[in-house]
Amino acid sequence: MRRKNQNFDVELIVNDQQTQVLVDKKQIGYIEKADRGFVGFFGQQAIINQAKDEDEALQVILASFNLNH
């Protein structure tokens, strides 16, 4: 899936147990299914532990990217 978010292109690549989050074709984080929802990682650091869905985890990852970009 591709989305245009402000000035960068966001792409999601779904693998077995992980959804990679790419911005402008570079991986910035990923989302994993957990026992209690979803875990969102920015780089290698978990930034949200119990997101109710992948979209919530994605929004937190993109917010972190915006703060660090």
Phi and psi in radians as a Rosetta constraint file:
Dihedral C 1 N 2 CA 2 C 2 CIRCULARHARMONIC -2.155 0.35
Dihedral N 2 CA 2 C 2 N 3 CIRCULARHARMONIC 2.506 0.35
Dihedral C 2 N 3 CA 3 C 3 CIRCULARHARMONIC -2.431 0.35
Dihedral N 3 CA 3 C 3 N 4 CIRCULARHARMONIC 2.618 0.35
Dihedral C 3 N 4 CA 4 C 4 CIRCULARHARMONIC -1.783 0.35
Dihedral N 4 CA 4 C 4 N 5 CIRCULARHARMONIC 2.074 0.35
Dihedral C 4 N 5 CA 5 C 5 CIRCULARHARMONIC -2.121 0.35
Dihedral N 5 CA 5 C 5 N 6 CIRCULARHARMONIC 1.901 0.35
Dihedral C 5 N 6 CA 6 C 6 CIRCULARHARMONIC 0.926 0.35
Dihedral N 6 CA 6 C 6 N 7 CIRCULARHARMONIC -1.917 0.35
Dihedral C 6 N 7 CA 7 C 7 CIRCULARHARMONIC -1.942 0.35
Dihedral N 7 CA 7 C 7 N 8 CIRCULARHARMONIC 0.321 0.35
Dihedral C 7 N 8 CA 8 C 8 CIRCULARHARMONIC -2.409 0.35
Dihedral N 8 CA 8 C 8 N 9 CIRCULARHARMONIC 2.732 0.35
Dihedral C 8 N 9 CA 9 C 9 CIRCULARHARMONIC -1.690 0.35
Dihedral N 9 CA 9 C 9 N 10 CIRCULARHARMONIC 2.198 0.35
Dihedral C 9 N 10 CA 10 C 10 CIRCULARHARMONIC -1.874 0.35
Dihedral N 10 CA 10 C 10 N 11 CIRCULARHARMONIC 2.304 0.35
Dihedral C 10 N 11 CA 11 C 11 CIRCULARHARMONIC -2.282 0.35
Dihedral N 11 CA 11 C 11 N 12 CIRCULARHARMONIC 2.404 0.35
Dihedral C 11 N 12 CA 12 C 12 CIRCULARHARMONIC -1.959 0.35
Dihedral N 12 CA 12 C 12 N 13 CIRCULARHARMONIC 2.267 0.35
Dihedral C 12 N 13 CA 13 C 13 CIRCULARHARMONIC -2.067 0.35
Dihedral N 13 CA 13 C 13 N 14 CIRCULARHARMONIC 2.036 0.35
Dihedral C 13 N 14 CA 14 C 14 CIRCULARHARMONIC -1.622 0.35
Dihedral N 14 CA 14 C 14 N 15 CIRCULARHARMONIC 2.133 0.35
Dihedral C 14 N 15 CA 15 C 15 CIRCULARHARMONIC -1.918 0.35
Dihedral N 15 CA 15 C 15 N 16 CIRCULARHARMONIC -2.894 0.35
Dihedral C 15 N 16 CA 16 C 16 CIRCULARHARMONIC -0.901 0.35
Dihedral N 16 CA 16 C 16 N 17 CIRCULARHARMONIC -1.215 0.35
Dihedral C 16 N 17 CA 17 C 17 CIRCULARHARMONIC -1.996 0.35
Dihedral N 17 CA 17 C 17 N 18 CIRCULARHARMONIC 0.255 0.35
Dihedral C 17 N 18 CA 18 C 18 CIRCULARHARMONIC -2.533 0.35
Dihedral N 18 CA 18 C 18 N 19 CIRCULARHARMONIC 2.499 0.35
Dihedral C 18 N 19 CA 19 C 19 CIRCULARHARMONIC -1.991 0.35
Dihedral N 19 CA 19 C 19 N 20 CIRCULARHARMONIC 2.028 0.35
Dihedral C 19 N 20 CA 20 C 20 CIRCULARHARMONIC -1.426 0.35
Dihedral N 20 CA 20 C 20 N 21 CIRCULARHARMONIC 2.429 0.35
Dihedral C 20 N 21 CA 21 C 21 CIRCULARHARMONIC -1.919 0.35
Dihedral N 21 CA 21 C 21 N 22 CIRCULARHARMONIC 2.028 0.35
Dihedral C 21 N 22 CA 22 C 22 CIRCULARHARMONIC -1.982 0.35
Dihedral N 22 CA 22 C 22 N 23 CIRCULARHARMONIC 2.417 0.35
Dihedral C 22 N 23 CA 23 C 23 CIRCULARHARMONIC -2.111 0.35
Dihedral N 23 CA 23 C 23 N 24 CIRCULARHARMONIC 2.158 0.35
Dihedral C 23 N 24 CA 24 C 24 CIRCULARHARMONIC 0.879 0.35
Dihedral N 24 CA 24 C 24 N 25 CIRCULARHARMONIC 0.757 0.35
Dihedral C 24 N 25 CA 25 C 25 CIRCULARHARMONIC 1.243 0.35
Dihedral N 25 CA 25 C 25 N 26 CIRCULARHARMONIC 0.211 0.35
Dihedral C 25 N 26 CA 26 C 26 CIRCULARHARMONIC -2.062 0.35
Dihedral N 26 CA 26 C 26 N 27 CIRCULARHARMONIC 2.298 0.35
Dihedral C 26 N 27 CA 27 C 27 CIRCULARHARMONIC -1.219 0.35
Dihedral N 27 CA 27 C 27 N 28 CIRCULARHARMONIC 2.209 0.35
Dihedral C 27 N 28 CA 28 C 28 CIRCULARHARMONIC -1.929 0.35
Dihedral N 28 CA 28 C 28 N 29 CIRCULARHARMONIC -0.275 0.35
Dihedral C 28 N 29 CA 29 C 29 CIRCULARHARMONIC -3.110 0.35
Dihedral N 29 CA 29 C 29 N 30 CIRCULARHARMONIC -3.010 0.35
Dihedral C 29 N 30 CA 30 C 30 CIRCULARHARMONIC -2.753 0.35
Dihedral N 30 CA 30 C 30 N 31 CIRCULARHARMONIC 2.869 0.35
Dihedral C 30 N 31 CA 31 C 31 CIRCULARHARMONIC -2.173 0.35
Dihedral N 31 CA 31 C 31 N 32 CIRCULARHARMONIC 2.320 0.35
Dihedral C 31 N 32 CA 32 C 32 CIRCULARHARMONIC -2.117 0.35
Dihedral N 32 CA 32 C 32 N 33 CIRCULARHARMONIC 2.523 0.35
Dihedral C 32 N 33 CA 33 C 33 CIRCULARHARMONIC -1.322 0.35
Dihedral N 33 CA 33 C 33 N 34 CIRCULARHARMONIC 2.343 0.35
Dihedral C 33 N 34 CA 34 C 34 CIRCULARHARMONIC -2.184 0.35
Dihedral N 34 CA 34 C 34 N 35 CIRCULARHARMONIC 3.068 0.35
Dihedral C 34 N 35 CA 35 C 35 CIRCULARHARMONIC -1.022 0.35
Dihedral N 35 CA 35 C 35 N 36 CIRCULARHARMONIC -0.666 0.35
Dihedral C 35 N 36 CA 36 C 36 CIRCULARHARMONIC -2.046 0.35
Dihedral N 36 CA 36 C 36 N 37 CIRCULARHARMONIC 1.062 0.35
Dihedral C 36 N 37 CA 37 C 37 CIRCULARHARMONIC 1.827 0.35
Dihedral N 37 CA 37 C 37 N 38 CIRCULARHARMONIC -2.377 0.35
Dihedral C 37 N 38 CA 38 C 38 CIRCULARHARMONIC -2.261 0.35
Dihedral N 38 CA 38 C 38 N 39 CIRCULARHARMONIC 2.586 0.35
Dihedral C 38 N 39 CA 39 C 39 CIRCULARHARMONIC -1.977 0.35
Dihedral N 39 CA 39 C 39 N 40 CIRCULARHARMONIC 2.247 0.35
Dihedral C 39 N 40 CA 40 C 40 CIRCULARHARMONIC -1.870 0.35
Dihedral N 40 CA 40 C 40 N 41 CIRCULARHARMONIC 2.310 0.35
Dihedral C 40 N 41 CA 41 C 41 CIRCULARHARMONIC -2.024 0.35
Dihedral N 41 CA 41 C 41 N 42 CIRCULARHARMONIC 2.353 0.35
Dihedral C 41 N 42 CA 42 C 42 CIRCULARHARMONIC -1.928 0.35
Dihedral N 42 CA 42 C 42 N 43 CIRCULARHARMONIC 1.966 0.35
Dihedral C 42 N 43 CA 43 C 43 CIRCULARHARMONIC 1.193 0.35
Dihedral N 43 CA 43 C 43 N 44 CIRCULARHARMONIC -2.164 0.35
Dihedral C 43 N 44 CA 44 C 44 CIRCULARHARMONIC -1.871 0.35
Dihedral N 44 CA 44 C 44 N 45 CIRCULARHARMONIC 0.038 0.35
Dihedral C 44 N 45 CA 45 C 45 CIRCULARHARMONIC -1.686 0.35
Dihedral N 45 CA 45 C 45 N 46 CIRCULARHARMONIC 2.227 0.35
Dihedral C 45 N 46 CA 46 C 46 CIRCULARHARMONIC -1.220 0.35
Dihedral N 46 CA 46 C 46 N 47 CIRCULARHARMONIC 2.190 0.35
Dihedral C 46 N 47 CA 47 C 47 CIRCULARHARMONIC -1.996 0.35
Dihedral N 47 CA 47 C 47 N 48 CIRCULARHARMONIC -0.223 0.35
Dihedral C 47 N 48 CA 48 C 48 CIRCULARHARMONIC -2.562 0.35
Dihedral N 48 CA 48 C 48 N 49 CIRCULARHARMONIC 2.257 0.35
Dihedral C 48 N 49 CA 49 C 49 CIRCULARHARMONIC -1.691 0.35
Dihedral N 49 CA 49 C 49 N 50 CIRCULARHARMONIC -0.627 0.35
Dihedral C 49 N 50 CA 50 C 50 CIRCULARHARMONIC -2.270 0.35
Dihedral N 50 CA 50 C 50 N 51 CIRCULARHARMONIC 0.994 0.35
Dihedral C 50 N 51 CA 51 C 51 CIRCULARHARMONIC -1.163 0.35
Dihedral N 51 CA 51 C 51 N 52 CIRCULARHARMONIC 2.457 0.35
Dihedral C 51 N 52 CA 52 C 52 CIRCULARHARMONIC -1.298 0.35
Dihedral N 52 CA 52 C 52 N 53 CIRCULARHARMONIC -0.399 0.35
Dihedral C 52 N 53 CA 53 C 53 CIRCULARHARMONIC -2.669 0.35
Dihedral N 53 CA 53 C 53 N 54 CIRCULARHARMONIC 3.007 0.35
Dihedral C 53 N 54 CA 54 C 54 CIRCULARHARMONIC -1.115 0.35
Dihedral N 54 CA 54 C 54 N 55 CIRCULARHARMONIC -0.582 0.35
Dihedral C 54 N 55 CA 55 C 55 CIRCULARHARMONIC -1.122 0.35
Dihedral N 55 CA 55 C 55 N 56 CIRCULARHARMONIC -0.697 0.35
Dihedral C 55 N 56 CA 56 C 56 CIRCULARHARMONIC -1.103 0.35
Dihedral N 56 CA 56 C 56 N 57 CIRCULARHARMONIC -0.765 0.35
Dihedral C 56 N 57 CA 57 C 57 CIRCULARHARMONIC -1.102 0.35
Dihedral N 57 CA 57 C 57 N 58 CIRCULARHARMONIC -0.722 0.35
Dihedral C 57 N 58 CA 58 C 58 CIRCULARHARMONIC -1.081 0.35
Dihedral N 58 CA 58 C 58 N 59 CIRCULARHARMONIC -0.749 0.35
Dihedral C 58 N 59 CA 59 C 59 CIRCULARHARMONIC -1.078 0.35
Dihedral N 59 CA 59 C 59 N 60 CIRCULARHARMONIC -0.672 0.35
Dihedral C 59 N 60 CA 60 C 60 CIRCULARHARMONIC -1.201 0.35
Dihedral N 60 CA 60 C 60 N 61 CIRCULARHARMONIC -0.710 0.35
Dihedral C 60 N 61 CA 61 C 61 CIRCULARHARMONIC -1.096 0.35
Dihedral N 61 CA 61 C 61 N 62 CIRCULARHARMONIC -0.789 0.35
Dihedral C 61 N 62 CA 62 C 62 CIRCULARHARMONIC -1.177 0.35
Dihedral N 62 CA 62 C 62 N 63 CIRCULARHARMONIC -0.604 0.35
Dihedral C 62 N 63 CA 63 C 63 CIRCULARHARMONIC -1.119 0.35
Dihedral N 63 CA 63 C 63 N 64 CIRCULARHARMONIC -0.722 0.35
Dihedral C 63 N 64 CA 64 C 64 CIRCULARHARMONIC -1.127 0.35
Dihedral N 64 CA 64 C 64 N 65 CIRCULARHARMONIC -0.703 0.35
Dihedral C 64 N 65 CA 65 C 65 CIRCULARHARMONIC -1.074 0.35
Dihedral N 65 CA 65 C 65 N 66 CIRCULARHARMONIC -0.771 0.35
Dihedral C 65 N 66 CA 66 C 66 CIRCULARHARMONIC -1.074 0.35
Dihedral N 66 CA 66 C 66 N 67 CIRCULARHARMONIC -0.659 0.35
Dihedral C 66 N 67 CA 67 C 67 CIRCULARHARMONIC -1.207 0.35
Dihedral N 67 CA 67 C 67 N 68 CIRCULARHARMONIC -0.582 0.35
Dihedral C 67 N 68 CA 68 C 68 CIRCULARHARMONIC -1.687 0.35
Dihedral N 68 CA 68 C 68 N 69 CIRCULARHARMONIC -0.071 0.35
